Amino acid sequence: MRSRLADALRTTTALAGAAAAALGLLHRPLAVFDRVLWGPEHPWSHRDFLGAWWLFWAAAHDGDELAMQSWPDGALPLQHHVPNPFDALLLGPLVADQPWPLWWNLMQLSHHLGNVLAATWLCRVLGARASSAFAAGVLVAASPVMLHEIAGGRTLSGVVWPGLVALGLLLRGHTVVAGLLVGIQGLFYVYTGLLVGIVALILRPGPGLFAAFLPMLPYLGWLLPAWSEAQARPPPAGFSSLPLAGLAGLSSVPERFRLHPALLLGLPALLVGRRWRLLAATLLVGLVALGPQPTWDLGDPLFVSPLAWVDRLVPPLA
């Protein structure tokens, strides 16, 4: 009993320390949190942010929210709002009367802290010491890619805390709940949900993981009509492959790509139990992080990753 309490105390200390470090790294934007938008440098000309903000605004008002998008012509069906419009449709009516930009900043900060805390807790579940788990949380908090995604108006494409919590619960034997959280991760962003689901199957396969299909099957059926059009417009260079120069912090790539420390999180996992499963999961995540055509500095591809074959064999993933 005493050892469990001591372990819980160490975990709580690691979580609190990681959260404090994350807030400390953001002390300058937090100082003007209720007055200055936490987002891209030029938010009112930034397409991702404008699309997300308008969807929140439209969902909070009566009438056809799609007709309010891309005025005066309206927007495409909701299936085309990738990653998806669920955050706006669920939260828009709740935050419509709250002070702006405070509610937006709080939502983004909550997702960011969720990522940091979930990564810290997962490391503890994997067997890491409290100090190592704290360090891992700080690495996530300092990741420029993570901050860029969440602060840039792509509210759900940078959110991975449901998937990280799912993996932790899975390793503790809560398979059905883990499966449901994998499905929720897929609702946040279908590709991260798919990746987390594969990692879960590698770490601890079990029938309970099929609970992921409860939230995902209706959503995938709803998305099906938009898949062919989505793959017809690939993202521009730098949005699907990792610029390797960024790992060395070189100035030839934008700041948001320099030194992606979250890639280091898989290394401590190799030192604990279930080594071959963790190694396989780490290699898979690393492969996905490289993207289909890795570049040096967002220029011409250096080589074609095996991930490109997956895109070709499974067209919706392209």
C-alpha positions in Angstrom: 0.0 0.0 0.0 2.8 2.4 1.0 4.7 1.6 -2.3 1.6 2.4 -4.3 1.1 5.7 -2.6 4.8 6.5 -3.1 4.5 5.6 -6.8 1.3 7.7 -7.2 3.1 10.6 -5.5 6.1 10.3 -7.9 3.7 10.2 -10.9 1.8 13.2 -9.7 5.1 15.1 -9.2 6.2 14.3 -12.7 2.8 15.4 -14.1 2.8 18.6 -12.1 6.4 19.4 -13.1 5.7 18.8 -16.8 2.6 21.0 -16.7 4.6 23.8 -14.9 7.4 23.5 -17.5 4.9 23.7 -20.3 3.3 26.8 -18.8 6.7 28.3 -18.1 7.7 28.0 -21.8 4.5 29.9 -22.7 4.9 32.6 -20.1 5.0 35.4 -22.7 1.7 34.5 -24.5 0.1 33.7 -21.2 0.8 37.2 -20.0 -1.6 38.6 -22.7 -3.8 35.5 -22.9 -7.1 37.4 -22.7 -6.1 40.0 -25.2 -3.9 38.5 -27.9 -4.8 35.5 -30.1 -2.6 32.5 -29.6 -2.3 31.4 -33.2 -0.5 32.1 -36.5 1.5 35.3 -37.0 -1.1 36.8 -39.4 -4.3 35.1 -38.2 -6.8 37.0 -40.4 -5.0 36.0 -43.6 -4.2 32.4 -42.4 -6.5 30.0 -44.2 -6.3 27.2 -41.6 -7.1 29.5 -38.8 -9.9 31.3 -40.6 -11.5 28.1 -41.6 -11.5 26.8 -38.0 -12.7 30.0 -36.5 -15.5 30.5 -39.0 -16.7 27.0 -38.4 -16.9 27.7 -34.7 -18.7 30.9 -35.3 -21.2 29.3 -37.8 -21.9 26.3 -35.5 -22.8 28.7 -32.7 -25.5 30.4 -34.7 -28.9 29.3 -35.9 -29.3 28.3 -39.5 -27.2 26.4 -42.1 -23.6 26.6 -40.9 -22.3 25.6 -44.3 -24.0 28.5 -45.9 -22.1 30.8 -43.6 -18.8 29.3 -44.7 -16.9 30.9 -47.6 -19.6 33.6 -47.9 -21.5 34.2 -50.2 -21.2 30.9 -52.0 -21.2 28.6 -48.9 -18.9 25.7 -48.2 -18.5 22.1 -49.4 -20.2 19.4 -47.3 -18.7 18.9 -43.8 -16.9 15.8 -44.9 -14.4 18.1 -46.7 -13.4 19.9 -43.6 -10.4 17.8 -42.8 -9.4 16.8 -40.1 -13.1 17.3 -39.1 -15.5 19.8 -37.7 -16.4 18.0 -34.5 -14.7 20.4 -32.1 -16.6 23.4 -33.5 -19.9 21.6 -33.7 -19.6 20.4 -30.1 -18.1 23.4 -28.5 -19.2 26.3 -30.7 -22.6 26.8 -29.1 -21.0 26.6 -25.6 -18.3 29.3 -26.2 -20.2 31.7 -28.5 -20.9 34.1 -25.6 -17.5 33.8 -23.9 -14.9 36.5 -24.1 -12.8 36.5 -27.3 -9.9 35.5 -27.8 -9.8 34.0 -24.3 -12.0 31.0 -25.0 -10.0 30.1 -28.1 -6.7 30.4 -26.3 -8.0 28.3 -23.4 -9.2 25.6 -25.8 -5.8 25.5 -27.5 -3.9 25.5 -24.3 -6.0 22.7 -22.9 -5.2 20.5 -25.8 -1.5 21.3 -25.6 -1.4 20.5 -21.8 -3.4 17.4 -22.5 -0.7 16.2 -24.9 2.1 17.0 -22.4 0.4 15.3 -19.5 -0.7 12.2 -21.5 2.9 11.7 -22.8 4.3 12.1 -19.2 1.8 9.6 -17.8 2.4 7.1 -20.6 6.1 7.1 -19.9 5.3 6.3 -16.2 3.1 3.4 -17.3 5.9 2.1 -19.5 8.2 2.0 -16.5 10.1 5.2 -16.7 11.3 6.9 -13.6 9.5 10.1 -12.6 12.4 12.2 -13.6 12.6 10.6 -17.1 8.8 10.9 -17.5 9.1 14.6 -16.5 11.8 15.1 -19.1 9.7 13.4 -21.8 6.8 15.8 -21.0 9.1 18.8 -21.3 10.3 17.5 -24.7 6.7 17.4 -25.9 6.0 20.8 -24.4 9.0 22.3 -26.2 8.3 20.6 -29.6 8.0 23.3 -32.2 5.9 21.1 -34.5 3.4 20.4 -31.7 3.1 24.1 -30.8 2.8 25.1 -34.5 0.0 22.6 -35.1 -2.1 23.5 -32.1 -1.5 27.3 -32.1 -2.0 27.6 -35.8 -5.7 27.0 -35.9 -5.6 23.3 -36.7 -7.3 22.5 -33.4 -7.6 18.7 -33.7 -4.8 17.7 -36.1 -2.2 18.3 -33.4 -4.2 16.7 -30.6 -2.9 13.2 -29.6 -3.8 13.0 -25.9 -6.7 10.6 -26.4 -4.4 8.1 -28.2 -1.6 8.4 -25.6 -4.1 7.8 -22.8 -5.5 4.9 -24.7 -2.0 3.3 -24.9 -1.4 3.8 -21.2 -4.8 2.2 -20.3 -4.1 -0.6 -22.7 -0.9 -1.5 -21.0 -2.7 -1.5 -17.7 -5.2 -4.0 -19.0 -8.2 -1.7 -19.6 -8.6 -2.9 -23.2 -12.2 -1.9 -23.9 -11.8 1.7 -22.6 -8.5 1.9 -24.5 -10.3 0.8 -27.7 -13.0 3.5 -27.2 -10.3 6.1 -26.8 -8.5 4.9 -29.9 -11.8 5.5 -31.7 -12.1 9.0 -30.2 -8.6 9.7 -31.4 -9.8 8.8 -34.9 -12.7 11.2 -34.5 -10.2 13.9 -33.7 -8.1 13.0 -36.8 -8.6 9.8 -38.7 -4.9 9.3 -39.5 -3.6 9.6 -36.0 -6.5 7.3 -34.9 -5.4 4.7 -37.4 -1.7 5.0 -36.3 -2.6 4.7 -32.6 -4.8 1.7 -33.4 -2.0 -0.1 -35.1 0.5 0.7 -32.3 -2.1 -0.6 -29.8 -2.4 -3.9 -31.8 1.4 -4.2 -31.7 1.7 -3.5 -28.0 -1.1 -5.7 -26.7 -3.6 -7.1 -29.2 -6.9 -8.1 -27.8 -10.6 -8.2 -28.8 -11.4 -5.3 -26.6 -9.7 -3.0 -29.0 -12.5 -3.6 -31.5 -14.4 -1.1 -29.3 -12.7 1.5 -31.4 -15.1 0.8 -34.2 -18.1 2.0 -32.2 -17.3 5.7 -32.8 -15.3 5.2 -35.9 -17.5 3.1 -38.3 -20.3 5.8 -38.5 -17.6 8.4 -39.0 -15.8 6.5 -41.7 -19.0 5.8 -43.5 -19.8 9.5 -43.4 -16.3 10.4 -44.8 -16.4 7.8 -47.6 -17.9 10.1 -50.3 -15.1 12.6 -49.7 -12.1 10.3 -49.8 -11.6 10.3 -53.5 -11.6 14.1 -53.7 -9.3 14.4 -50.6 -6.6 12.3 -52.2 -6.8 14.3 -55.4 -5.3 17.3 -53.6 -2.0 16.3 -51.9 -0.6 18.7 -49.4 2.3 21.0 -50.4 5.9 20.2 -49.7 6.7 20.2 -46.0 3.3 19.2 -44.8 3.6 15.4 -45.2 7.3 14.7 -44.9 9.9 15.5 -42.3 12.8 17.9 -43.4 15.8 16.1 -42.0 17.8 19.3 -41.6 15.3 20.3 -38.9 16.5 17.5 -36.6 19.9 19.3 -36.5 18.3 22.7 -35.9 19.7 24.1 -39.2 18.4 27.5 -40.3 17.6 26.3 -43.9 14.2 25.2 -42.6 11.5 27.3 -40.9 11.6 27.5 -37.1 8.6 25.3 -36.7 10.6 22.3 -38.2 13.8 22.8 -36.2 14.7 20.1 -33.7 11.6 18.0 -33.2 12.4 16.5 -29.8 9.2 14.5 -29.6 10.9 12.0 -31.9 13.2 11.1 -29.0 10.3 9.8 -26.9 10.6 6.4 -28.4 14.2 5.9 -27.3 13.6 5.4 -23.5 10.8 3.0 -24.3 13.4 0.6 -25.7 14.9 0.2 -22.2 11.9 -1.2 -20.5 9.9 -4.5 -20.8 8.2 -5.9 -24.0 11.2 -4.7 -25.9 10.4 -6.2 -29.3 6.9 -4.8 -29.3 8.1 -1.4 -28.2 10.8 -1.5 -30.8 8.3 -2.4 -33.5 6.0 0.4 -32.4 8.8 2.9 -32.3 10.0 2.0 -35.8 6.5 2.3 -37.1 6.0 5.8 -35.6 9.4 6.8 -36.9 8.5 5.6 -40.4 5.3 7.7 -40.3 7.2 10.7 -39.0 9.5 10.6 -42.0 6.6 10.9 -44.4 6.3 9.4 -47.9 9.2 11.5 -49.4 11.6 12.8 -46.9 13.5 16.0 -47.8 16.5 17.7 -46.5 15.1 21.3 -46.3 11.7 21.1 -47.9 13.2 20.9 -51.4 13.4 17.9 -53.7 12.8 14.5 -52.0 15.9 12.6 -50.9 14.3 9.2 -51.3 10.9 7.5 -51.3 9.9 6.0 -48.0 8.0 2.7 -47.7 5.1 4.8 -46.5 4.6 5.9 -50.1 3.8 2.3 -51.0 1.2 2.2 -48.3 -0.4 5.3 -49.8 -0.4 3.7 -53.2 -1.8 0.4 -52.1 -4.5 2.0 -49.8 -5.7 5.0 -51.8 -7.7 6.7 -49.1 -4.5 7.2 -47.1 -2.9 9.1 -49.9 
